[in-house]
């Protein structure tokens, strides 16, 4: 049986956050502002999606419960006939 063990790497782990900070720090001010505006737009979009999703899920659950009750009453009425 052959085991799939990845080869051992003696390279130090890459600190992605420090690397990102270094790259961001090297950008000119206009690029930094553009990047920040882009990140804010993504954050706002995700926030709005989450804010819209919660009431829709609640409404869907509520309508499902109402529909289930109506179906149960209809089935009970059919059985009584």
NUMAR-884223 format. One line per 8 residues: their letters; for each residue x, y, z of C-alpha. Coordinates in nm, 2 decimals, padded with zeros to 4 digits. Example, Ala and Ser with C-alpha at 12.3 -4.5 7.8 and 13.67 -1.06 7.14 Angstrom:
NUMAR-884223
as	01.23 -00.45 00.78  01.37 -00.11 00.71;
This chain:
NUMAR-884223
xxxxxxxx	00.00 00.00 00.00  00.14 00.34 -00.10  00.09 00.63 00.13  00.05 00.98 00.00  00.28 01.18 00.22  00.38 01.52 00.09  00.75 01.59 00.06  00.90 01.77 00.36;
xxxxxxxx	00.98 02.13 00.30  01.25 02.30 00.50  01.13 02.64 00.39  00.99 02.86 00.67  00.61 02.91 00.66  00.50 03.21 00.46  00.35 03.49 00.67  00.07 03.59 00.42;
xxxxxxxx	-00.05 03.88 00.64  00.30 04.04 00.66  00.35 03.99 00.29  00.02 04.15 00.22  00.10 04.44 00.44  00.44 04.49 00.27  00.28 04.48 -00.08  00.00 04.72 00.03;
xxxxxxxx	00.26 04.96 00.19  00.45 04.97 -00.13  00.15 05.09 -00.34  00.11 05.45 -00.43  -00.16 05.65 -00.24  -00.41 05.64 -00.53  -00.38 05.26 -00.55  -00.42 05.23 -00.18;
xxxxxxxx	-00.74 05.44 -00.18  -00.87 05.24 -00.48  -00.81 04.91 -00.30  -00.97 05.03 00.01  -01.28 05.15 -00.17  -01.30 04.82 -00.35  -01.28 04.63 -00.02  -01.55 04.85 00.13;
xxxxxxxx	-01.77 04.79 -00.17  -01.73 04.41 -00.13  -01.80 04.44 00.25  -02.11 04.64 00.19  -02.24 04.40 -00.07  -02.19 04.10 00.16  -02.36 04.29 00.44  -02.66 04.38 00.23;
xxxxxxxx	-02.69 04.02 00.11  -02.69 03.90 00.47  -02.94 04.16 00.57  -03.18 04.07 00.29  -03.14 03.69 00.34  -03.26 03.69 00.70  -03.61 03.84 00.64  -03.65 03.63 00.33;
xxxxxxxx	-03.58 03.31 00.52  -03.82 03.41 00.79  -04.09 03.49 00.53  -04.03 03.16 00.36  -04.06 02.97 00.68  -04.38 03.16 00.78  -04.55 03.10 00.44  -04.45 02.74 00.46;
xxxxxxxx	-04.61 02.70 00.80  -04.93 02.87 00.67  -04.94 02.65 00.36  -04.89 02.34 00.57  -05.18 02.44 00.80  -05.41 02.50 00.50  -05.31 02.17 00.34  -05.38 01.99 00.67;
xxxxxxxx	-05.73 02.15 00.69  -05.80 02.06 00.33  -05.69 01.70 00.38  -05.90 01.68 00.70  -06.20 01.81 00.51  -06.16 01.56 00.23  -06.13 01.27 00.48  -06.45 01.38 00.66;
x	-06.65 01.37 00.33;
